[in-house]
Amino acid sequence: MKTSTIQRSGLNSIALSALLLTSLSITSGIAHAGNSKVSSLPLSAERIGIQLQHYQAQGAGTFSAAAGQQLWQQQVDGRSCTSCHTNDVTNVGMHQKTRKEIAPMAPSLTADRLTDVAKIEKWFARNCNWTFKRDCTPQEKGDALLWLSQQ
């Protein structure tokens, strides 16, 4: 495959990702219109799109929200993301050690969720190591981020 074809293919993937995220934020806004507290979803969608592109640059392939949800629910030694954040990310969670309340992970309900790349990386690093006892791969992070962005 020629370089220009590869570059066009990469640009098409990025454009499709941006379009998907835009439609997700619009769809999500409609789906949660009855209980929406957040007016900043487009900002969240933009930041998520940038972060997904970053993970693809690290070798991730096409992201899957279904795989992200599966990772969210994956149990390792009795732990999963749901241990602190609940199975329904629109619910308030509770840290298992500190018993501190955790605001819903759903960006449709918590305004500052998924808007700060440094926080996204900080919490993936901390929580993947606590839950799975290893770093998450760029593919896993992208899948989880895509799924969370739809909530």
Disulfide bonds with the S-S distance in Angstrom:
Cys128-Cys136 1.97
